[in-house]
Amino acid sequence: MTDLNRGIMKFRGADSGAAIVLSACFILGGIAFLIVWALQTAYPLA
């Protein structure tokens, strides 16, 4: 068992490249959404 297959990712293939890329996309997308939302809330253009 690799170190990446421990913790909350306890399923077969958790350390595969596709799972890592998918997780990174979700995390970065969420961060980008929060930044855009915060900027729109702080500086309304309309």
N, CA, C and O atoms as CSV, one atom per row, in Angstrom:
chain,resi,resn,atom,element,x,y,z
A,1,MET,N,N,0.855,-1.179,0.000
A,1,MET,CA,C,0.000,0.000,0.000
A,1,MET,C,C,0.900,1.241,0.000
A,1,MET,O,O,1.834,1.342,0.795
A,2,THR,N,N,0.613,2.156,-0.878
A,2,THR,CA,C,1.398,3.382,-0.923
A,2,THR,C,C,0.899,4.356,0.130
A,2,THR,O,O,-0.185,4.189,0.688
A,3,ASP,N,N,1.698,5.364,0.391
A,3,ASP,CA,C,1.314,6.374,1.383
A,3,ASP,C,C,0.103,7.178,0.935
A,3,ASP,O,O,-0.650,7.674,1.772
A,4,LEU,N,N,-0.100,7.317,-0.396
A,4,LEU,CA,C,-1.234,8.090,-0.880
A,4,LEU,C,C,-2.555,7.339,-0.745
A,4,LEU,O,O,-3.622,7.936,-0.887
A,5,ASN,N,N,-2.496,6.051,-0.474
A,5,ASN,CA,C,-3.696,5.225,-0.373
A,5,ASN,C,C,-4.154,5.101,1.080
A,5,ASN,O,O,-4.883,4.167,1.415
A,6,ARG,N,N,-3.749,6.006,1.929
A,6,ARG,CA,C,-4.129,5.974,3.337
A,6,ARG,C,C,-4.993,7.185,3.660
A,6,ARG,O,O,-5.189,8.054,2.810
A,7,GLY,N,N,-5.498,7.248,4.859
A,7,GLY,CA,C,-6.328,8.379,5.269
A,7,GLY,C,C,-7.739,8.229,4.745
A,7,GLY,O,O,-8.304,7.137,4.788
A,8,ILE,N,N,-8.326,9.330,4.243
A,8,ILE,CA,C,-9.712,9.282,3.804
A,8,ILE,C,C,-9.844,8.673,2.416
A,8,ILE,O,O,-10.949,8.313,2.009
A,9,MET,N,N,-8.742,8.550,1.678
A,9,MET,CA,C,-8.787,7.997,0.324
A,9,MET,C,C,-8.524,6.492,0.377
A,9,MET,O,O,-7.551,6.015,-0.206
A,10,LYS,N,N,-9.367,5.755,1.058
A,10,LYS,CA,C,-9.160,4.323,1.248
A,10,LYS,C,C,-9.929,3.526,0.209
A,10,LYS,O,O,-10.825,2.756,0.556
A,11,PHE,N,N,-9.593,3.700,-1.053
A,11,PHE,CA,C,-10.208,2.879,-2.084
A,11,PHE,C,C,-9.169,2.556,-3.137
A,11,PHE,O,O,-8.167,3.258,-3.272
A,12,ARG,N,N,-9.409,1.503,-3.874
A,12,ARG,CA,C,-8.451,1.061,-4.886
A,12,ARG,C,C,-8.333,2.118,-5.979
A,12,ARG,O,O,-9.338,2.586,-6.513
A,13,GLY,N,N,-7.115,2.482,-6.300
A,13,GLY,CA,C,-6.874,3.482,-7.322
A,13,GLY,C,C,-6.860,4.908,-6.802
A,13,GLY,O,O,-6.876,5.853,-7.592
A,14,ALA,N,N,-6.831,5.079,-5.496
A,14,ALA,CA,C,-6.841,6.429,-4.930
A,14,ALA,C,C,-5.576,7.194,-5.282
A,14,ALA,O,O,-5.581,8.425,-5.312
A,15,ASP,N,N,-4.489,6.471,-5.548
A,15,ASP,CA,C,-3.236,7.140,-5.883
A,15,ASP,C,C,-2.975,7.146,-7.391
A,15,ASP,O,O,-1.845,7.368,-7.824
A,16,SER,N,N,-4.017,6.903,-8.188
A,16,SER,CA,C,-3.846,6.937,-9.635
A,16,SER,C,C,-3.786,8.383,-10.114
A,16,SER,O,O,-4.258,9.295,-9.435
A,17,GLY,N,N,-3.212,8.577,-11.265
A,17,GLY,CA,C,-3.079,9.923,-11.805
A,17,GLY,C,C,-4.415,10.586,-12.054
A,17,GLY,O,O,-4.571,11.782,-11.808
A,18,ALA,N,N,-5.387,9.821,-12.543
A,18,ALA,CA,C,-6.702,10.393,-12.835
A,18,ALA,C,C,-7.389,10.884,-11.565
A,18,ALA,O,O,-8.005,11.950,-11.568
A,19,ALA,N,N,-7.293,10.128,-10.494
A,19,ALA,CA,C,-7.928,10.548,-9.237
A,19,ALA,C,C,-7.268,11.801,-8.684
A,19,ALA,O,O,-7.944,12.675,-8.141
A,20,ILE,N,N,-5.956,11.890,-8.819
A,20,ILE,CA,C,-5.241,13.060,-8.318
A,20,ILE,C,C,-5.597,14.291,-9.139
A,20,ILE,O,O,-5.820,15.366,-8.581
A,21,VAL,N,N,-5.652,14.141,-10.462
A,21,VAL,CA,C,-5.999,15.272,-11.331
A,21,VAL,C,C,-7.436,15.718,-11.068
A,21,VAL,O,O,-7.707,16.917,-11.010
A,22,LEU,N,N,-8.345,14.782,-10.912
A,22,LEU,CA,C,-9.741,15.122,-10.651
A,22,LEU,C,C,-9.882,15.854,-9.313
A,22,LEU,O,O,-10.603,16.847,-9.222
A,23,SER,N,N,-9.206,15.372,-8.292
A,23,SER,CA,C,-9.257,16.032,-6.991
A,23,SER,C,C,-8.668,17.435,-7.067
A,23,SER,O,O,-9.215,18.373,-6.488
A,24,ALA,N,N,-7.567,17.577,-7.771
A,24,ALA,CA,C,-6.932,18.896,-7.906
A,24,ALA,C,C,-7.849,19.866,-8.639
A,24,ALA,O,O,-7.923,21.042,-8.279
A,25,CYS,N,N,-8.547,19.385,-9.663
A,25,CYS,CA,C,-9.471,20.253,-10.401
A,25,CYS,C,C,-10.619,20.716,-9.512
A,25,CYS,O,O,-11.005,21.884,-9.562
A,26,PHE,N,N,-11.164,19.822,-8.705
A,26,PHE,CA,C,-12.235,20.207,-7.785
A,26,PHE,C,C,-11.744,21.242,-6.772
A,26,PHE,O,O,-12.434,22.224,-6.497
A,27,ILE,N,N,-10.574,21.023,-6.230
A,27,ILE,CA,C,-10.048,21.932,-5.210
A,27,ILE,C,C,-9.737,23.294,-5.811
A,27,ILE,O,O,-10.135,24.319,-5.258
A,28,LEU,N,N,-9.027,23.317,-6.943
A,28,LEU,CA,C,-8.673,24.587,-7.575
A,28,LEU,C,C,-9.907,25.312,-8.109
A,28,LEU,O,O,-9.978,26.540,-8.062
A,29,GLY,N,N,-10.871,24.556,-8.612
A,29,GLY,CA,C,-12.116,25.169,-9.061
A,29,GLY,C,C,-12.880,25.805,-7.921
A,29,GLY,O,O,-13.443,26.889,-8.077
A,30,GLY,N,N,-12.906,25.150,-6.787
A,30,GLY,CA,C,-13.573,25.709,-5.610
A,30,GLY,C,C,-12.888,26.967,-5.114
A,30,GLY,O,O,-13.553,27.932,-4.736
A,31,ILE,N,N,-11.564,26.963,-5.111
A,31,ILE,CA,C,-10.825,28.147,-4.691
A,31,ILE,C,C,-11.080,29.295,-5.660
A,31,ILE,O,O,-11.305,30.427,-5.233
A,32,ALA,N,N,-11.046,29.014,-6.961
A,32,ALA,CA,C,-11.291,30.053,-7.967
A,32,ALA,C,C,-12.700,30.614,-7.822
A,32,ALA,O,O,-12.897,31.825,-7.919
A,33,PHE,N,N,-13.682,29.748,-7.590
A,33,PHE,CA,C,-15.059,30.202,-7.388
A,33,PHE,C,C,-15.154,31.130,-6.185
A,33,PHE,O,O,-15.806,32.172,-6.255
A,34,LEU,N,N,-14.518,30.763,-5.095
A,34,LEU,CA,C,-14.582,31.591,-3.893
A,34,LEU,C,C,-13.911,32.942,-4.103
A,34,LEU,O,O,-14.398,33.956,-3.602
A,35,ILE,N,N,-12.799,32.970,-4.836
A,35,ILE,CA,C,-12.117,34.238,-5.106
A,35,ILE,C,C,-12.993,35.135,-5.975
A,35,ILE,O,O,-13.139,36.324,-5.691
A,36,VAL,N,N,-13.575,34.571,-7.031
A,36,VAL,CA,C,-14.437,35.362,-7.914
A,36,VAL,C,C,-15.655,35.867,-7.157
A,36,VAL,O,O,-16.040,37.026,-7.306
A,37,TRP,N,N,-16.259,35.017,-6.354
A,37,TRP,CA,C,-17.428,35.418,-5.564
A,37,TRP,C,C,-17.070,36.532,-4.573
A,37,TRP,O,O,-17.831,37.484,-4.406
A,38,ALA,N,N,-15.920,36.410,-3.922
A,38,ALA,CA,C,-15.505,37.423,-2.955
A,38,ALA,C,C,-15.244,38.761,-3.640
A,38,ALA,O,O,-15.610,39.811,-3.111
A,39,LEU,N,N,-14.613,38.731,-4.814
A,39,LEU,CA,C,-14.333,39.974,-5.522
A,39,LEU,C,C,-15.621,40.632,-6.015
A,39,LEU,O,O,-15.756,41.854,-5.965
A,40,GLN,N,N,-16.565,39.821,-6.489
A,40,GLN,CA,C,-17.835,40.380,-6.944
A,40,GLN,C,C,-18.637,40.948,-5.780
A,40,GLN,O,O,-19.353,41.936,-5.944
A,41,THR,N,N,-18.524,40.340,-4.622
A,41,THR,CA,C,-19.244,40.834,-3.453
A,41,THR,C,C,-18.586,42.112,-2.926
A,41,THR,O,O,-19.284,43.046,-2.531
A,42,ALA,N,N,-17.279,42.161,-2.916
A,42,ALA,CA,C,-16.572,43.319,-2.384
A,42,ALA,C,C,-16.610,44.505,-3.328
A,42,ALA,O,O,-16.679,45.650,-2.881
A,43,TYR,N,N,-16.565,44.249,-4.628
A,43,TYR,CA,C,-16.509,45.323,-5.614
A,43,TYR,C,C,-17.612,45.132,-6.659
A,43,TYR,O,O,-17.338,44.686,-7.773
A,44,PRO,N,N,-18.840,45.462,-6.309
A,44,PRO,CA,C,-19.928,45.306,-7.293
A,44,PRO,C,C,-19.744,46.270,-8.451
A,44,PRO,O,O,-19.459,47.450,-8.243
A,45,LEU,N,N,-19.907,45.773,-9.671
A,45,LEU,CA,C,-19.696,46.588,-10.865
A,45,LEU,C,C,-20.973,47.270,-11.340
A,45,LEU,O,O,-20.919,48.292,-12.023
A,46,ALA,N,N,-22.110,46.708,-10.979
A,46,ALA,CA,C,-23.373,47.280,-11.482
A,46,ALA,C,C,-24.027,48.146,-10.430
A,46,ALA,O,O,-25.094,48.710,-10.670
